[in-house]
Amino acid sequence: MSDQSGDFAAMFEAVVQVKRLEQGELVEGRIVAIGPEVALVDVGQKGEAVMDIAELKNADGGFEVAVGDRVRAMVVSTSGGLTLSRRLAGAAASDRQLEAAFQSGLPVEGKVEREVNGGYEVRVGRRRAFCPISQIDVRGANTSAHAGHVYQFRIIEYNEEDGNIVLSRRALLEEEQRSNAVKVREKIAPGTVMTGQVASVREFGAFVDLGAGVEGLLHVSEMSWSRVSNPAEMVKVGDEITVKVLRVDEEKQKISLGLKQLSADPWSTRVQEVYKVGQVRPGRVTRVAPFGAFVELEPGVEALAHASTFEPTGRPEGWAGQVAPGMTATFEILAIDPEQKRIGVALVPEAWGRTEGTAGARPGIVPGARLTGKVERHENFGVFVFLAPGRIGVIPSSETGIAKEADLRGAFPVGADVEVIVQEIDPSGRCIRLSAKAVQEAREAEEVREWTERNAPSAGASGTLADKLLAALKSQEK
């Protein structure tokens, strides 16, 4: 009997203590249970209170707290039990409650009445408050079209004497972002594919919001297998895109993202199967550098036409005048390096034909061939001659056909045509030995042969001087 009396006394004391709590009073308690509609909060010796579960959820509908977590709230009702709220409803807020909310940081509900100079006028309970324009939303968000909306605010200034109340919605939003950001970062790992929204576009890439304000950088080089010169051509602010997490630097809080990794790399799927040395293929010049021109053969496959593969013009950097960004032409494949992802090409002259996938009609560079090339440059040991795109031969000084003390540059000016005979080609086909002297010798031999043919005796005539004299005497006797 005494035990029952003790239990009853304890329950009565708890009820009495609960009744002693007043509306607007701040309490701290521990969540002991979460039901379908309300949560039970243990407020210590004062008993248990209830709280609407909507008070425990974020904007996405997820719970911000769990059973066992401690919360701080305000008593909003003592009628029929203790009811708590983590957010002070504006219409029911008294001056005392507003002051308590300011002291505790408890959010208050307010309706944005109208836009005023420098911010917004907000109705909180029976009071008018001011929210600076910089505090109405998170940094970088659109600060317009807020009039008429009901939001949660935090009181950042409260002056009882002049009645001024300054609010901040941004403080609550950023606090929620920080809370959610922890959960978002837990999901981010190299290799993860995520959906985000483009937050900003810069000349070097785009920042993508992966959720809760957690941003990653999508660098311009990771946007496409093709070269991208302007990131704004690929994405725009507000676009929802799917990206792959490439790297995460926890120390610097940096996240690197990729877009092209979600599609196949043409170098691993097509290049080795489709492209062969000697083929002639169409290409588009994407940019011109001091050392050559970059050519896109297909999206994601870029080749280099080196400056040395262009026909000499006799002017410094004159080769650059033969190509321009955006130009479409035919190029011959000279070399392929799949490991380094490099393809060497050469611009094919119009006269060689433009048959795709074939080597075209190129001059036959074989030992003994007599060709006409253009002087490319001079070295101490000889003269370099451009024979065809990607085919440069050299005339050693001993094969120039001029004396050592003669002016080699004057005899073979850069850009001038020169006739040569191919003397030797190494197995790779890249080292070609030429001779201009052999051409001179061939011309001399041809001239001797022609003279000999012109002066040869006719058929049936004696070839000796005696025969000719005898014929002449006989004609005189007649």
Buried (B, 14 or more C-beta within 10 A) or exposed (E): EEEEEEEEEEEEEBEEBBEEBEBBBBBEBBBEEBEEEBBBBBBEEBBBBBBBBEBBEBEEEEBBBEEEEEBEBBBBBBEEEBBBBBBBBBEBBBBEBBBBBBEBEBBBBBBBBEBEEEBBBBBBBEBBBBBBBEBBBBEEEEBEEBEEEEBBBBBBEBEEEEEEBBBBBBBBBBEBBEEBBEBBBEEBEEEEEBEBBBBEBEEEBBBBBBBBBBBBBBBBEBBBBBBBEEBEEBBEEEEEBEBBBBEBEEEEEEBBBBBBBEEEBBBEEBBEEBBEEEBBBBBBBBBBEEEBBBBBBBEBBBBBBBBBBBBBBEEEEBBBEBBEEEBEBBBBBBEBEEEEBEBBBBBBBEEBBEEEEEBBEBEEBEEEBEBEBBBBBBEEEBBBBBBBBBBBBBBBBEBBBBEEEEEBEEBBEBBEEBBBBBBEBEEEEEEBBBBBBBBBEBEEEEEEEEEEEEEEEEEEEEEEEEEEEEEEEEEEEE
